[in-house]
Amino acid sequence: MEKKLNIFFSNSISAHKWGGGEKWMITAACGLKNRGHGVTVSGKANSVFLNNAVEAGLDIIPLNIYADYSPLKIWYTKRILKSKKVDVIMLNLNKDIRVAGIAARMANVPVIVARNGIQLFSDKWKHKKTIGLVDGIITNSESIRRAYNNFSWMDKDKTTVIYNGLKMNGAIDPADVQTIWNIPKDHLVFVAAGRLTGQKGFDLLIEATRRMNGTLKPFTLLIAGMGKNRKSLEKQITESDLNGHVKLIGFQNNLSAILKAADYIIMPSRQEGMPNVVMESMALGKPVLAANVNGVPELMDHRKTGFIFDPMKVSAICKAMTFAMNQHGSEEIANWGVAAKKHVADNFTLDTMIDRLESYFYEQYGQSHR
């Protein structure tokens, strides 16, 4: 029987932020804990991330990492890692590598791994130095692995792709979105979700909605999420005369129910790793329109499991929405949902992800003891 590992997750994301990377860490930590491994999660004190870890039943250690190469913080983290007898440390941001990663080297932690849900390294000397501190990098898309392997100095075996896993829920009752957000019954409902930041491309989607409004079928766009761009997006909605047509509905605890109730899910991101909202919508059998960024073509097949459009182009978003509205109720659109649901169930389950993650850790641990 293989030894159970002591695994330490370090995530120095800002206290108020919560995104796909944080959700992945909590999910991975819970999955590994359920298999008998010792799991500890660290992050900023009173952060959304740590609060969610506590709610998930995980052991936490507040660790306020703010600055790169902080000697005091490195020393303090080293003491924690030694006292916990950590076998594997999983690092989130580059800042985590440059503090907790160095501490792990000093504490002789056998396996030091970075996890990049989006591309965090570029072909620069400082990133070459940072990558040198870790034994491996886990990412969730082939496109990121290829980008890293294009660096002339990169060890081609350093980056491993482990696709995100999704817990396949049972039946989900759709929300009554028409009543809750006062949407006319004859409107199609488009839903987008994510942090309200430039990366997610909601400004492009709002501009596309302005151009599309009143040209075909009537529709309403719901955007779920919180973030620093909320005020600028509210201003854009007002200036575009879209109040009532585009609604910022804030963070939604039960997002699955809202996705289930939508006619279409749309993801206009400028950059993504393996987008959770697309995967979750596909698992629910919903038709998805998504920008062709990073992991999307690995997840979707154009006009077979959804609709893929060119990124960062308002005209491309308009084209996708036009297609969806013109084809609404057609056999093709219905088939997307059926095929998408099967594709996610076959390739992107949580058990598959935890299997691969556990095997990867054991492989790295075994190499460290040769």
Secondary structure as GFF3:
##gff-version 3
##sequence-region A 1 370
A	DSSP	beta_strand	6	11	.	.	.	ID=ss1
A	DSSP	alpha_helix	20	34	.	.	.	ID=ss2
A	DSSP	beta_strand	38	43	.	.	.	ID=ss3
A	DSSP	alpha_helix	48	55	.	.	.	ID=ss4
A	DSSP	beta_strand	59	62	.	.	.	ID=ss5
A	DSSP	alpha_helix	71	83	.	.	.	ID=ss6
A	DSSP	beta_strand	88	91	.	.	.	ID=ss7
A	DSSP	alpha_helix	94	96	.	.	.	ID=ss8
A	DSSP	pi_helix	97	101	.	.	.	ID=ss9
A	DSSP	alpha_helix	102	106	.	.	.	ID=ss10
A	DSSP	beta_strand	111	116	.	.	.	ID=ss11
A	DSSP	alpha_helix	125	131	.	.	.	ID=ss12
A	DSSP	beta_strand	136	139	.	.	.	ID=ss13
A	DSSP	alpha_helix	142	149	.	.	.	ID=ss14
A	DSSP	beta_strand	159	161	.	.	.	ID=ss15
A	DSSP	alpha_helix	177	180	.	.	.	ID=ss16
A	DSSP	beta_strand	188	193	.	.	.	ID=ss17
A	DSSP	three_ten_helix	198	200	.	.	.	ID=ss18
A	DSSP	alpha_helix	202	212	.	.	.	ID=ss19
A	DSSP	beta_strand	219	224	.	.	.	ID=ss20
A	DSSP	alpha_helix	230	239	.	.	.	ID=ss21
A	DSSP	beta_strand	246	250	.	.	.	ID=ss22
A	DSSP	alpha_helix	255	261	.	.	.	ID=ss23
A	DSSP	beta_strand	264	267	.	.	.	ID=ss24
A	DSSP	alpha_helix	276	283	.	.	.	ID=ss25
A	DSSP	beta_strand	288	291	.	.	.	ID=ss26
A	DSSP	alpha_helix	296	299	.	.	.	ID=ss27
A	DSSP	beta_strand	307	309	.	.	.	ID=ss28
A	DSSP	alpha_helix	314	326	.	.	.	ID=ss29
A	DSSP	alpha_helix	331	347	.	.	.	ID=ss30
A	DSSP	alpha_helix	350	368	.	.	.	ID=ss31
###
